[in-house]
């Protein structure tokens, strides 16, 4: 009796399905730090991570702007990876936020960050801003990292913000990326 030979492509396809199905991707917050440089200009009413469920952590942030309207906003997004300390890694982008909101395709990395934030915040319209910035229960999921080529590890995303040409504050978000293939 002869056993039929299964083509290599079919075996490769089945192996890939089993690997991807068994993969337990992980993309979650570890810590968050918020800082206003001028208390007379802004204040963080809330800057915290909160457990929403088993293995689900949400970001809550409320920035109260004390001098409104805000007509000009610039941000620097820098990504760091932990080696022996945090070292700059892959992305360092300066963005005119008001210009970005008019034409989001000009800044692809910030577009990915904004896509992640947009559904959880009121940060979704163009300038001027006449109210506080609120992010409520923002949860990171594996789809957010699928567009970003990053290896496993611990990362820090630093966002420094300037309005009217003056640096006002910064947010440091610490995240863990573990795609499941080297645990």
C-alpha positions as CSV (number, residue, x, y, z in Angstrom):
1,X,0.0,0.0,0.0
2,X,1.3,3.4,-1.0
3,X,0.9,6.5,1.1
4,X,0.1,9.6,-0.9
5,X,2.7,12.3,-0.9
6,X,1.5,15.7,0.4
7,X,3.0,18.6,-1.5
8,X,5.4,20.8,0.4
9,X,3.2,23.9,0.0
10,X,0.3,22.3,1.7
11,X,2.5,21.2,4.7
12,X,4.0,24.7,4.9
13,X,0.5,26.2,4.8
14,X,-0.7,23.9,7.6
15,X,2.4,24.6,9.7
16,X,1.9,28.4,9.4
17,X,-1.8,28.1,10.4
18,X,-0.8,26.0,13.5
19,X,2.0,28.5,14.4
20,X,-0.2,31.6,14.0
21,X,-3.2,29.9,15.8
22,X,-1.0,28.9,18.7
23,X,0.7,32.3,18.9
24,X,-0.2,34.2,22.0
25,X,0.6,37.8,21.1
26,X,1.0,40.3,23.8
27,X,1.0,44.1,23.6
28,X,0.2,45.8,26.9
29,X,0.9,48.8,29.0
30,X,3.5,48.6,31.8
31,X,3.5,52.2,33.1
32,X,2.6,55.8,32.2
33,X,4.1,59.1,33.4
34,X,2.7,62.5,32.7
35,X,4.3,65.9,33.3
36,X,3.2,69.5,32.8
37,X,6.1,72.0,32.7
38,X,3.9,75.0,33.5
39,X,1.2,74.5,36.0
40,X,-0.3,77.9,35.0
41,X,-0.8,76.5,31.5
42,X,-1.9,72.9,31.9
43,X,-2.6,70.3,34.6
44,X,-3.0,66.5,34.4
45,X,-6.2,65.8,36.3
46,X,-5.8,62.1,35.6
47,X,-2.9,60.0,34.2
48,X,-3.3,56.4,35.1
49,X,-3.5,52.8,34.0
50,X,-6.5,50.9,35.2
51,X,-7.3,47.2,35.0
52,X,-10.5,46.7,33.1
53,X,-10.6,42.9,33.1
54,X,-8.4,39.9,33.2
55,X,-5.2,40.9,31.2
56,X,-6.8,44.1,29.9
57,X,-5.3,47.4,31.0
58,X,-6.8,50.7,29.9
59,X,-5.2,54.2,29.8
60,X,-7.1,57.1,31.4
61,X,-5.8,60.6,30.9
62,X,-7.4,64.0,31.4
63,X,-5.4,67.1,30.6
64,X,-6.9,70.4,31.6
65,X,-5.8,73.3,29.5
66,X,-5.9,76.6,31.4
67,X,-5.3,79.0,28.6
68,X,-7.7,78.5,25.7
69,X,-8.1,78.4,22.7
70,X,-5.1,76.4,21.6
71,X,-4.4,77.2,17.9
72,X,-0.9,75.8,17.4
73,X,0.3,72.4,18.6
74,X,3.6,70.6,17.8
75,X,4.6,67.2,19.1
76,X,7.7,65.1,19.1
77,X,7.2,61.4,19.2
78,X,10.3,59.3,20.1
79,X,10.3,55.6,20.5
80,X,12.9,54.0,22.8
81,X,13.7,50.3,23.3
82,X,15.1,48.8,26.5
83,X,18.6,47.4,26.0
84,X,20.7,48.4,29.1
85,X,18.5,51.5,29.8
86,X,16.2,52.9,27.2
87,X,17.9,53.8,23.9
88,X,16.3,55.6,20.9
89,X,14.8,53.1,18.5
90,X,13.4,53.4,15.0
91,X,11.1,56.4,15.3
92,X,11.7,60.1,16.1
93,X,9.1,62.2,14.5
94,X,8.2,65.9,14.8
95,X,4.6,66.7,13.9
96,X,2.6,69.9,13.5
97,X,-0.7,68.5,15.0
98,X,-3.0,71.1,13.4
99,X,-1.4,70.4,10.0
100,X,-1.6,66.6,10.5
101,X,-5.3,66.7,11.3
102,X,-5.9,68.5,8.0
103,X,-3.7,66.0,6.0
104,X,-3.0,62.8,8.0
105,X,-1.1,60.9,5.2
106,X,1.9,63.2,5.6
107,X,3.0,61.5,8.8
108,X,2.5,57.7,8.6
109,X,3.9,56.9,12.1
110,X,1.9,59.5,13.9
111,X,-1.1,58.4,11.8
112,X,-0.7,54.9,13.4
113,X,-0.5,56.5,16.9
114,X,-3.5,58.8,16.2
115,X,-5.6,55.8,14.8
116,X,-5.0,54.1,18.2
117,X,-6.0,57.1,20.2
118,X,-8.9,58.5,18.1
119,X,-11.6,56.0,19.2
120,X,-10.9,56.6,22.9
121,X,-10.5,60.4,23.0
122,X,-11.9,63.7,22.0
123,X,-8.6,64.4,20.2
124,X,-10.2,64.0,16.8
125,X,-10.8,67.4,15.3
126,X,-8.6,70.1,13.9
127,X,-7.5,73.3,15.6
128,X,-8.4,75.3,17.6
129,X,-9.0,73.3,20.7
130,X,-11.4,74.9,23.2
131,X,-11.6,72.1,25.7
132,X,-9.7,69.6,27.8
133,X,-8.0,66.6,26.2
134,X,-9.5,63.3,27.5
135,X,-8.5,59.7,26.7
136,X,-10.8,57.2,28.3
137,X,-10.1,53.5,28.8
138,X,-7.7,53.2,25.8
139,X,-6.7,49.6,25.4
140,X,-3.8,48.4,23.3
141,X,-4.5,45.4,21.0
142,X,-2.5,43.3,18.7
143,X,-3.9,44.9,15.5
144,X,-2.2,48.2,16.5
145,X,1.2,46.6,16.3
146,X,0.6,44.7,13.1
147,X,1.4,47.7,11.0
148,X,4.6,48.6,13.0
149,X,7.7,46.4,12.5
150,X,9.0,46.0,16.1
151,X,10.6,43.0,17.7
152,X,9.8,41.7,21.2
153,X,10.9,43.8,24.1
154,X,10.1,46.7,26.4
155,X,9.5,50.1,24.8
156,X,9.0,53.7,25.8
157,X,7.0,56.1,23.7
158,X,7.8,59.7,24.7
159,X,5.4,62.4,23.4
160,X,6.6,66.0,24.1
161,X,4.1,68.7,23.3
162,X,4.5,72.4,22.5
163,X,1.8,75.0,22.0
164,X,2.3,78.5,20.6
165,X,6.0,77.6,20.3
166,X,6.6,76.8,24.0
167,X,7.2,73.3,25.4
168,X,4.3,72.6,27.7
169,X,4.6,68.9,28.8
170,X,5.3,65.3,28.1
171,X,3.9,61.8,28.4
172,X,5.9,58.7,28.7
173,X,4.1,55.4,27.9
174,X,5.9,52.1,28.7
175,X,4.7,49.1,26.8
176,X,5.7,45.4,26.4
177,X,5.7,43.7,23.0
178,X,5.8,39.9,23.1
179,X,4.7,38.2,19.9
180,X,4.9,34.7,21.5
181,X,7.7,33.1,19.5
182,X,10.5,33.5,22.0
183,X,8.9,33.0,25.4
